[in-house]
């Protein structure tokens, strides 16, 4: 028997990533905002991947996109400030 992940979108809400634990992308974004940095953190905090495990690839992809978005929103230590020019 082959199980597949079904992407569920309801009324433009966040995609359900883990059907077993009812975890959506919104939950993953909130966990990243609260300090989650790894799939292990999501498993501990949200229970992702603790039942059937079929959600792990999608959870990892959602985690990576959230981490990239978070890191790109932070100003870089070495990036010049707006309006700053090298002389």
C-alpha positions in Angstrom: 0.0 0.0 0.0 1.4 3.4 -1.0 0.5 6.5 1.0 0.8 9.9 -0.6 0.7 13.4 0.8 -2.3 15.4 -0.2 -1.9 19.2 -0.2 -5.0 20.7 1.3 -6.0 24.3 0.9 -9.2 25.5 2.3 -10.4 29.1 1.6 -6.9 30.3 0.9 -5.7 29.3 4.3 -2.3 27.8 5.0 -1.5 24.4 3.6 -1.9 21.4 5.9 1.6 19.8 6.2 0.9 17.1 8.7 -2.6 15.6 8.5 -2.0 13.3 11.5 -1.2 16.2 13.9 -3.2 18.9 11.9 -0.1 21.1 11.5 -0.2 23.8 8.8 2.4 26.1 7.3 1.1 28.8 9.6 2.0 26.6 12.6 5.5 26.1 11.2 5.9 29.8 10.6 4.9 30.5 14.2 7.3 27.9 15.5 10.2 29.4 13.5 9.2 32.8 14.8 9.4 31.3 18.3 12.9 30.0 17.7 12.6 26.6 15.9 15.6 26.1 13.7 15.4 22.4 12.7 13.1 19.6 11.9 13.9 18.2 15.3 12.5 21.4 16.9 9.3 21.0 14.8 8.9 17.4 15.9 9.4 18.3 19.5 7.1 21.4 19.4 4.4 20.4 17.0 4.6 16.6 16.7 5.4 16.7 13.0 6.5 13.3 11.7 5.7 11.4 14.9 2.9 9.3 13.4 3.3 8.1 9.8 6.2 10.3 8.9 5.0 11.0 5.3 4.9 14.8 6.1 8.6 15.1 6.8 9.7 16.2 3.3 7.0 18.8 3.1 7.7 20.0 6.7 11.4 20.3 5.9 10.6 22.3 2.7 8.2 24.6 4.7 10.9 25.0 7.5 13.6 25.9 4.9 11.4 28.5 3.2 10.5 30.0 6.6 14.1 30.2 7.7 15.1 31.8 4.4 12.4 34.4 4.7 13.4 35.1 8.3 17.0 35.4 7.5 16.5 37.6 4.5 14.3 40.0 6.5 17.1 40.5 9.1 19.6 43.2 8.2 23.1 41.8 7.6 25.9 43.0 9.8 28.1 43.7 6.8 25.5 45.1 4.4 25.6 48.8 3.9 22.7 50.8 5.4 20.3 52.5 3.0 21.9 55.6 1.6 25.4 54.7 2.8 28.1 54.9 0.2 31.7 53.7 0.3 34.3 56.4 -0.2 
